[in-house]
Amino acid sequence: MGPAQADDLPVIKVEMRDGIITPTTIEVPANTRFKLEITNSGTSPVEFESTELKREKALAAGSTSSIIFRTIDPGTYDVFDDFHPEAKAKLVAK
């Protein structure tokens, strides 16, 4: 088996839609590289953001993008949609 390819990363899917983040609890592997695939299925722009994880990603309506995380420590991190402040979720690494 050769070196790990980006395609071998665990992929965790998140949907953002006009002020709603699904799922509200995003479970990810701790201490492991993974890809967070974010789809904006709504009609307005969204911005996936976590102050604690120092990550943000803006997406136009109808687009999909990804964030690669090298590793994160076990724990619970707040995430939100910067364009829809009522939209909140938890990213749980375990």
Steps between C-alpha positions, in 0.01 A plus 500: 500500500640841402492832683161622617318703241269793576215277380571262789410762761183450699241738353245659732212669322328813629205679343435870546170647385375854566582510871494126576804274550441124464592300697504719812755260653781433252700197613858483372802282580742649754874492429437398136507690171152541358308700243195703591283528188259793527206542264292815488160377381332832577423810300736738683876497570624332819827502693600195703710634785664382819690752709650223717624300199604817312321386185251670274362429156253716309277331243270645236148360473500155340874436542708237678849541644728317741732575789784257575579468871847363578397386848297642782505411867208312653234743616197702403534810285239763413429565133264753349391669180650850505229621257215346706604541868204292620646194323717312747640149528758305700797321349585205726838333457537159661 
